[in-house]
Amino acid sequence: MARDDLSRLVAFLAQRDPATARRAHATLEGALISLTELSERGFLVDPGLGLRELKVKFGRYGYAIQYRVDKDSVFVAQIFHVRETR
């Protein structure tokens, strides 16, 4: 699902500005990779599920990555633009 989210977000930007879409993709990929070393840095949005959220700055509003950490693994639940209706 998160891969689909990333593809959808980049495709949306690519319709108007392919260069911006490439930068957004690189920014989000970098944030995802960073979670392998700093997985606890996102804030808890649902303590019961252990769901965390990392805000990713990009443009005026940016993106959010929701994920959970289980031992040595990070499971990304979803990626979305912060102004997106979900």
N, C-alpha and C positions, 0 to 999 in steps of 0.2 A: 504494500500500500504506500509506504513512504517513497519508494522508487517512482511510483505512479504520480505522487504529489510533486516530486522534484521535476519530473518530465513535463507535467501540466503547467507548472509555474514558469519554467523556462520557455516552453512553447508559446505561452501567452505573451511573454516579453518579446520573443523572436518575431512575432507578427508585426511589431512596430519598430523594434530596434535590435537587430541581431547582436551587435556589439555589447549592448547592455545585458542581453540574455546570456551571453558568454561570461560576462563579469559576475552576474548573479549566480550562475552555475558554479563558477570557481569559488565564490564566497561561501555558498551553501556546502559544497563539498569540503572546503577547508574546515568549516564549523563541525561537520559530521566527523571528519578525521580527528579533530581536536578532542572529541568526546572519548576517544580511546585512551587518552592520557588524563583528562580532567573531567571525568564523567559526573562528578558530584557538583559541578559548578552551576548547573541550572537550578532554578528554584522549584520547590515542591508545589504542584498544583492539585495533587490528590494523594495525600499521605497514605491512605488505605491501600491504594494500588501501587504506591511508589512511583507515581507518574511525575516526571520533572519536565520543565520547559526552559529552553535556552532561547533567548532573544538574539537574533542575528541582525546587526545593523546593515542596512542597504537602502540607499536613497532616503527619502523622507520618512518612511514608516518601517520598512524592514520585514523580517520573517520570524517565525517561531518554529522551533523543532520540539516536539513533545516525545519523550522517551522514558524508558525505565532501565535501571541497572540491576542486573542479577549476577551476583558474584563477579566474574571477570568479563561479562558480556554486556553490551549496550544494545537494547532493542528499540528501534525508532518506530513510534506509533504513527506519527503524521508530521508533515511539514506544511505550513500555510503562511500566506501573507497576513500580516496582522489586521488589515482592514477587510479581509475577505469574510463574506457571510458564510458561516459553516452550519 
